[in-house]
Amino acid sequence: MHPFILGITGTSGSGKTTLITALLPWFRAQGLTVNVIKHSHHPLELEPPGKDSARFRAAGAAEVMVASPYRFAIVRELADEAEPTLAEQVARLRPAHITLVEGFRREAIPRIEVYRPAHGRAPYYPGDPSIVALATDARMDTVLPCMALDDIAQVGGFILAMRDHACATPGAGACHSRAVALAP
């Protein structure tokens, strides 16, 4: 299965995480597997201080895996290593029908912008050619496709149509558009 990768972008507080969280059960109901990658500019603290895994990491372990019968997580200290690219992060994940990405704004992937004019912040789409559509709570004067932010079936259907089109494009190689060429 080749990855179809799509970004969900927007200013802070616009509803990106809320949209992704609402889309996940909708995609699952369609029989699809979806991975999510969230980029953060802040240090990640996944373990409570003082727990064994945090103590191992603080003592110098390069990677610490915490495993249970229900899930596992790996925490890697980058130290002097460069931050992995989106392609490198996608390669670490189990194959899925769709990978949604929040963040990694410098990566060349198609994106849907979550935009709420009432928040008073300028949208990204006029100056960002990676944005292919808007999910919004207002009428917009743009040539981009606009979807109601609260219409999960409409947004999900749009994403599936993009995926199906990208997967059917001859010579695309992987199941994504030219803009999603994620060669490391």
N, C-alpha and C positions, 0 to 999 in steps of 0.2 A: 504494500500500500504506500503510495507516494503522498507526501504531505500537501495539503492545501492549507496555506497559511494566510491569515487575514488579521490585520490590526484593528483594534477598537481604540480610538483616540478621542481626546477632548480635554478641555481645561479641568483643573482640579475642582471636584465637586459637581461635575456635569452629569454624572450618573454612569460612567463607564463600567464600574464593577457591578452596579445594580443591573445593567443591561446584560452583561455576561452571565451573571448569576441567574437571570430569568431565562436566557437562551439555553442554558445547559439542560434543564429538564425537557425543554421542547425538543432539542436535538435527540436526547435519549429516547423520547417517545417516537421519534422517526427511525429508531434503530441505529443511530449513529454514535460513534465514539468521538469525544472531543477532548483534546488536551488544552490547557491554558498555561501560558507563560506570562508572568507579571514581572516587569522590571522595576527595580527600586533604586533610587539614588542614595538611600539610607543604608546603614549597616543592618544586616539581618541578624536578629537574635531569635532563633527558633526554640532554643532550650532555656528553661528558667535557670538563672544563675545558681550555682551550687549543685545542680543535678550532675550525675556521673558524666553524661555526654558533654556537658559544658566544661566540666573539669578536665576531661581528656583533651578537648580542643584547646583550652587555655594552657595546658601543659605541653602543647606542641604537636599534637597529632595532625597530620596533613589532611586526613579525612576521618570523619566519625560517622558510622552508620548506627541508627537506632532502628531496631526491627521488632515487630510484634506480629501476631497472627492476623492483624487487621490492616497494617500499613507499614511502610518503612520510609526513612528519610536519610539522605546523605548530606552532611555539611562539610564543605571543602573550604579550607583557608586558602585564599589566593596568594597571600604573602606578596611576593614581587612579580607574580604572573600577571599578564594582561587579562582584563575581563573577557570572558568567552563571548564570541559573537552569537548572534541569534541562531545562525546555522549550527554552530557547535552545541547550543542548548537544545535545539530541536532534535539533533541527532541522539541526544541522551534519553529522549522520551520514547516510550513504547509507541508503535505506529497507531495512528488515529485517522479518522476520516477528515477531521478538521482540527487545526491548531489555531486558537485565538490568542492574540498577543496584545497585552496592554503595556505600553512603553516601547522601548527600542525605537524611538522616533527617528533615529538616523539610518535605520535599515530600510532598504527599498522594497517595501511590501505594500500591497493595496490596503487601504484603511477605510473604515466607516467612522465618521466623526459624530460623536454625541454632542449636540449643541443646544443650549438653552439660552436664547437671547435675554431672558429676564435676569440672568446672572450678571449681565453687564460686562462680560469679557468678550473680546474680539474672537471670532472663529478662526480656526486654522485654515479652512478649506480654500480661501481665495489665494493664499500663497503657498499651498502645499499640494503639489500635483499627485501625491500618493493617495489623496482622499478621493474615493470613487462614489461616495454617497453620504447622506446625512440621516441620522436618526435624531429627530427633534420634536419639541413640544409646541412648535409655532410654524406658521406659514413662512416659507423662505422664497426669496426671489433669486433662484439659481438654476443653472442647467443641469446640475447634479440631481440624481434621483433622491427624493426626500421621502422618508418613512416616518410614521408616527412612532415616537419613542416607546409608547406603551403598547404598541401592536407587535407583540413578540412573534406571532406567526408571519407577519409581513416582513419583519427584519430577518427572521430565520429563513423564510422562503427566498429572500433576496440573496442571502449568503449561499444557500444551496444552488441557486441558479448561477451564481458566479463560479462556484466550485464545479458544477456540471459543465459549464462553458469552458473553463480552464482545462478540465480533464479531457474534453473532447477536441481541444485545439491540436491539430496535427503538428508534430515536431516540437511540442511543448516540453517533451522529455519527462519531466515529473508532472504531477497533477497540480500545477499552478501556473499562473500567468507569467509572462516575461518579467514583469515587475517583481516577481517573487523569486528570482534566481538567487538562491542562497548558497552559492559555492563559497566555501571558506577561503 
